[in-house]
Amino acid sequence: MAKKIMVVDDDKDIVEYLVSIFREKGYETCSAEGGEGAMELLERERPDLLTLDLEMPEEWGPRFYRKFSQKPEFAELPVVVISGLAGIHLAIRKAVATVSKPFEPAHVLEIVEGTIGRP
């Protein structure tokens, strides 16, 4: 079974772009456009890695991270922060990587493969 990546971002275009990049490489994907509903999706889908935007209207990325990472089943879930905010490397200290928007797809894929391996 292919490894699954969950994309959480309020920008629909970014969600579609990341999902297409990951699927093209053979990963399974699921996505939430913002933090609202993301917890339910996370619990249902059980991804191997999560990409997370920081600034979203319904749910601030770091707050969503704190909520899910307190659950034992998600405490070790690797997170890649992808955001346009300055200082993103400070927002979620346990993130496996921080990537600034705009980003190079090859760089994101390199981080994902280095973290969870190939699909």
C-alpha positions as CSV (number, residue, x, y, z in Angstrom):
1,M,0.0,0.0,0.0
2,A,1.3,3.4,-1.0
3,K,2.3,5.9,1.7
4,K,-0.3,8.7,2.3
5,I,0.3,12.4,2.6
6,M,-2.3,14.8,4.0
7,V,-2.2,18.4,2.7
8,V,-3.7,21.1,4.9
9,D,-3.8,24.6,3.4
10,D,-6.6,27.2,2.9
11,D,-5.3,28.1,-0.6
12,K,-7.2,25.7,-2.9
13,D,-4.6,26.2,-5.7
14,I,-1.8,25.1,-3.3
15,V,-3.8,22.1,-2.1
16,E,-4.4,21.0,-5.7
17,Y,-0.8,21.6,-6.7
18,L,0.7,19.6,-3.8
19,V,-1.8,16.8,-4.2
20,S,-0.9,16.5,-7.9
21,I,2.9,16.5,-7.2
22,F,2.5,13.8,-4.6
23,R,0.1,11.7,-6.7
24,E,2.4,11.9,-9.7
25,K,5.1,10.4,-7.6
26,G,2.8,7.6,-6.5
27,Y,1.8,8.7,-3.0
28,E,-1.8,8.5,-1.8
29,T,-3.2,11.8,-0.7
30,C,-6.0,13.4,1.2
31,S,-6.5,17.1,1.8
32,A,-8.3,19.7,3.9
33,E,-8.7,23.3,2.8
34,G,-8.0,24.8,6.2
35,G,-8.0,23.5,9.8
36,E,-11.8,23.1,10.0
37,G,-12.6,19.5,9.4
38,A,-8.9,18.6,9.2
39,M,-8.9,16.7,12.6
40,E,-11.7,14.4,11.5
41,L,-10.0,13.8,8.2
42,L,-6.7,13.1,10.0
43,E,-8.3,10.6,12.3
44,R,-10.1,8.8,9.4
45,E,-7.2,8.8,6.9
46,R,-4.2,8.2,9.2
47,P,-1.6,9.7,6.9
48,D,2.2,8.9,7.0
49,L,3.1,12.6,6.7
50,L,1.2,16.0,6.9
51,T,2.0,19.2,5.1
52,L,0.7,22.2,7.1
53,D,0.1,25.9,6.3
54,L,0.4,28.2,9.3
55,E,-2.0,31.0,8.5
56,M,-5.5,29.8,7.8
57,P,-8.8,31.5,8.6
58,E,-10.6,28.9,10.7
59,E,-7.6,27.4,12.5
60,W,-4.1,28.7,13.0
61,G,-1.6,26.0,11.9
62,P,0.3,25.8,15.2
63,R,-2.9,25.5,17.2
64,F,-4.0,22.6,14.9
65,Y,-0.6,21.0,15.3
66,R,-0.9,21.2,19.2
67,K,-4.3,19.7,19.1
68,F,-3.4,16.6,17.0
69,S,0.1,16.1,18.4
70,Q,-1.3,15.7,21.9
71,K,-3.1,12.5,20.8
72,P,-0.8,9.5,21.2
73,E,-1.6,8.1,17.8
74,F,-0.3,11.3,16.1
75,A,2.5,12.4,18.5
76,E,5.1,11.2,16.0
77,L,3.4,12.2,12.8
78,P,6.0,14.0,10.6
79,V,4.9,17.5,9.7
80,V,6.3,19.7,6.9
81,V,5.4,23.3,7.3
82,I,4.7,25.1,4.0
83,S,3.9,28.8,4.5
84,G,4.4,32.3,3.2
85,L,4.9,33.7,6.7
86,A,8.3,35.0,7.9
87,G,9.9,33.1,10.7
88,I,8.1,29.9,9.9
89,H,11.0,27.8,11.2
90,L,10.0,28.9,14.7
91,A,6.3,28.1,14.5
92,I,6.4,24.4,15.0
93,R,9.7,23.3,16.4
94,K,9.1,19.6,15.9
95,A,8.5,20.0,12.1
96,V,10.8,17.9,10.0
97,A,11.2,20.8,7.7
98,T,9.9,24.3,6.9
99,V,9.4,25.4,3.3
100,S,8.6,29.0,2.2
101,K,6.1,29.7,-0.4
102,P,6.6,29.9,-3.3
103,F,8.4,26.5,-3.3
104,E,10.2,24.2,-5.6
105,P,8.3,20.9,-6.0
106,A,11.6,18.9,-6.2
107,H,12.6,20.3,-2.8
108,V,9.3,19.3,-1.2
109,L,9.5,15.8,-2.7
110,E,13.1,15.5,-1.5
111,I,12.0,16.3,2.1
112,V,9.0,13.9,1.8
113,E,11.2,11.0,0.5
114,G,13.8,11.7,3.1
115,T,11.2,11.5,5.8
116,I,8.9,8.7,4.9
117,G,10.6,7.1,1.9
118,R,9.3,6.5,-1.6
119,P,5.7,5.5,-2.1
